[in-house]
Amino acid sequence: MTLVFHGHPLSSYCWKGLIALYETAEPFEFRMVNPGDPAEHARFKALSPLGKMPAIEDDGHVYFESTSVIEHLARRHPSLLPAEHAAEVRHWDRMFDLYCHSPMQRLVAYKLRPEGNPDRLGVAQAKAELAAFYDVGERHMAGRTWAAGEGFTMPDCAAAPALHYAHKIVPLGDRPALTAYLARLEARPSFARVLEEAKPWAHFFPGGPED
Ligand SMILES: N[C@@H](CCC(=O)N[C@@H](CS)C(=O)NCC(=O)O)C(=O)O
């Protein structure tokens, strides 16, 4: 049975899973999730109980949480999580998800808040978290090509959407190593394909709040 990927072409965490799939050239069927349709969302929640994308069905099992999706793929495609660099790979996957992707998502959510509920403290905290992570990422990426080990691995799948969207909200600024890393990620065929496929929906990206 072909692997089934449930997600949306604009969703940043779906990008992380799709990049891994395109890296492996694993055949799969893409099933679009429309969270705005209550019936469809209820059906999706039977797979991913918190309603979070992506989820995949493979080998008679369901996997959700983008890291778990990639951990599953890595059993057939170990280059995504090479055993000799496993701890470093998992560490940087967590770093990009928790300290870059997560504040970026919060900033996008603030942007979508109703007028009159600006939550300036939350905005400032999320922006400060991003800036702190950028400094850590800049030091880590200096002299490196990819985030862990020598090749393109799981944290690079995590970094691509996180940095791409975060940079649109809080620019990377004078951080040459991180800026060059983002350019390498955007030029990588797997991520370039994801970005191309997202283009029809790209205008829905709301950006982030002003200071
Ligand atoms: N920790 C989850 C986060 C997934 C996530 O936040 N997905 C977003 C789209 S990028 C989503 O499904 N949002 C819809 C919702 O929260 O109802 C993962 O790594 O897969």
Ligand as a Chemical Component Dictionary entry (heavy atoms), coordinates in Angstrom:
data_LIG
# 
_chem_comp.id                   LIG 
_chem_comp.type                 NON-POLYMER 
_chem_comp.pdbx_formal_charge   0 
_chem_comp.three_letter_code    LIG 
# 
loop_
_chem_comp_atom.comp_id 
_chem_comp_atom.atom_id 
_chem_comp_atom.alt_atom_id 
_chem_comp_atom.type_symbol 
_chem_comp_atom.charge 
_chem_comp_atom.model_Cartn_x 
_chem_comp_atom.model_Cartn_y 
_chem_comp_atom.model_Cartn_z 
_chem_comp_atom.pdbx_ordinal 
LIG N1  N1  N 0 4.107  19.459 16.893 1  
LIG C1  C1  C 0 3.318  19.280 15.710 2  
LIG C2  C2  C 0 2.787  20.632 15.270 3  
LIG C3  C3  C 0 1.872  20.517 14.077 4  
LIG C4  C4  C 0 1.106  21.808 13.824 5  
LIG O1  O1  O 0 1.128  22.767 14.613 6  
LIG N2  N2  N 0 0.423  21.812 12.688 7  
LIG C5  C5  C 0 -0.414 22.955 12.342 8  
LIG C6  C6  C 0 -0.194 23.335 10.888 9  
LIG S1  S1  S 0 1.449  23.918 10.600 10 
LIG C7  C7  C 0 -1.867 22.543 12.489 11 
LIG O2  O2  O 0 -2.218 21.417 12.232 12 
LIG N3  N3  N 0 -2.703 23.490 12.901 13 
LIG C8  C8  C 0 -4.106 23.254 12.976 14 
LIG C9  C9  C 0 -4.591 23.219 14.389 15 
LIG O3  O3  O 0 -3.805 23.431 15.322 16 
LIG O4  O4  O 0 -5.794 22.972 14.576 17 
LIG C10 C10 C 0 4.156  18.599 14.610 18 
LIG O5  O5  O 0 5.391  18.635 14.696 19 
LIG O6  O6  O 0 3.587  17.969 13.709 20 
# 
loop_
_chem_comp_bond.comp_id 
_chem_comp_bond.atom_id_1 
_chem_comp_bond.atom_id_2 
_chem_comp_bond.value_order 
_chem_comp_bond.pdbx_ordinal 
LIG N1  C1  SING 1  
LIG C1  C2  SING 2  
LIG C1  C10 SING 3  
LIG C2  C3  SING 4  
LIG C3  C4  SING 5  
LIG C4  O1  DOUB 6  
LIG C4  N2  SING 7  
LIG N2  C5  SING 8  
LIG C5  C6  SING 9  
LIG C5  C7  SING 10 
LIG C6  S1  SING 11 
LIG C7  O2  DOUB 12 
LIG C7  N3  SING 13 
LIG N3  C8  SING 14 
LIG C8  C9  SING 15 
LIG C9  O3  DOUB 16 
LIG C9  O4  SING 17 
LIG C10 O5  DOUB 18 
LIG C10 O6  SING 19 
# 
